[in-house]
Amino acid sequence: MEAGSNRTGQRQRKTLEPITQAQSLCSYWLNRAERRVSSSFTRKLKACGLIASEWAAIRQLYGPMRMSPVDIARAIGMTKGGASKLVDRLVKKGLAKKTVSEFDRRFRAVELTERAEGLVRNLARFADHVESELFDILRRPYRLLRVLKRVAHTPPKERADIWHVPRPMASRARAHIRVP
């Protein structure tokens, strides 16, 4: 007879250890909210003829400083080759221009065109509006922001320690008392 079956040929159902339902986890709702917000912003970007990586690049370029494709890659988390192709697409779309350095002809500085600067301002206003609509209901949104940044910037191997539940204060105090 096959393991896990009884005499009538029916399989017995395994008993599984209970787990937390996904809907009761913050991470579940954070992912759902992120997908909803990003999909609406993606539609806005598409209407402007942009994709998310191009938006990240032009937002990074917005300001008085010129950047190299390598600097852009570091800032938005791309490879150098990917950022170089991205910059080429932005140049083709008329949103960025590359200039050759006078001192080192190998260095290419990237800056936004006036059209791109206006586009960044409009899209940033839209993003700010969405942000305020979603998070103005929180009394202290900076706390959520601080936690999210901490999670995002903690290396994976250290991340488990973030969720460590501290011992009660009394037992923690006893742990630090040294007996001579």
N, C-alpha and C positions, 0 to 999 in steps of 0.2 A: 504494500500500500504506500502511496505517495505521502511524503512528510507534509503535515499541515492539513490533511484531509481526514474525514471521518468515514464510517462504513457506508454512508449513503452517497458518497462521492462528492459531497459539498465541501468546499474549503472553509476552514475556520478563519475568521478575521483576526489579524494580529492586533494585539493591544499595544497602542502607541502611548508614549509619554506625552502628557498634555503640554502644549506650547502656547505662548502668548499670541493672540489673534493680531494680525497685521494692522487692523484698523485701530488698535489701542496703542500703537507706537507712534511717537513723534516723527521718526524718520519716514514712515509711510506717508503721513500727511504732508511732510516737507517735500517729498518727491512728487506727490500729486499736485501740490501748489506750484512747485517749480515748473512742472510740465505745462500747467495751465497758463502761467504767466509767460513762460518762454514761447509758447505757441502763439499767443496774441502778439508778442513782440516780433516773432519771426514773420508773421503776416505783415506787420508794419514794415519790417526790413525788406521783405519781398516786393512790396509796393514801391519801395525806393530803389529796387534793383540791387539789393545787397544780400549777402549771407552773413551769418553770425561772426565768422572769423574776420571778414572785411570790416564789420562794425567795430569789433574789438581793436583792430589796427587803426582805423581812422579816429576812434575815440582816444587811443593812446597818442596818436600824432597831434591831437588838438592841443595847441599851446605854442609858445614862442620858440621852443627848441626843435631843431631838426634831429632826426634819428637815422641810424643806419638800419638796414634790414636785419642785422644781427641783434641790434638793440630791441627792435620790434619783436623779433622771435623770442627773446628772453622775457620781455614784458607780457606777452600774451600766451606764453607756454607752447610755442611751436618750434619745429626744427628750423635751422637756418635756410635749408632748401625750400621748405614750405613757405616760410616768410618771404623769401625772394620771389617765389611765384605769386604770392598774394600781392606783393607790392607791384609786380608787373600787371596784374589784373586791375589794380586800383589806378595805375597810370593809364591803361587802356580805356578805363571808364571815365577818365578825366577828373578823378578825385585826388590824385597825388602826382607829384612831379619829383623826379630824381635829378640831382645835380652832382657834378663831379667836383671834388675838392681841389682847390688851387694848390695845396701843399702836397697832397698824396692822391695821384690820379686814380688809384685803386679804390679809394673811399667814395661811396655814393651816399649822399645825404638825401633823405626823403622828407618831403613836407607836403602839407595839404594845399589844395587849390582853394580859391575863395568859395567856389561852389560846394566843396566838401565841408568847409568850415560852417557854412549855413546849414548844411544837412546834419552835421554833428549837433549843432545847437538845437535844431528841431527835434531830432531823435532823443537827445538827452532830456529835453523838456517833457517829451512823452514818457520816457522811463521814470522821471521824477514824479510825474502825475500818477502813474501806476503805483509807484512805491508809496506815495502818500495815501492813495486810496486804500491800499492794502494794510499799511502798518500804522496809520494815524490813530487807529482804535487802541493800539497798545499804549499804555501810560509811559512805559520806558522801553522803546524799541532798541535803544543802544545796548541793553542787556542781551537781547536776542542776537544782535549784530556781533557782539563780543563773543558769544558762545559759538556762533557759526564760523567766525574767523578762527577761533581756537581749533575747532574741529578740522577746518580746511587746511590749516597750516601745520598741523601735528603730523609728523612722519608716521606711516602705517604701523611700524612695530611698536611705537609708543602710544598709539591711539587707545589700546586696551586700558591703559592706566587712567585715561580721562574718565572712564565710566566706573572706576573703582569707587565703591561705596565706603566712605570712611567709617572707622569704628566709632562707637559712642565716645563722647568727650571723657567720661570717667575712666574708661579702659585705656584711652590714649594717654591720659595724664599718668596713670599707673605705669605705663610702658616706659615713660621717660624718667621715672624716679629711680635713682641708683641707690642700692642698699650697700653701705660700707662693709 
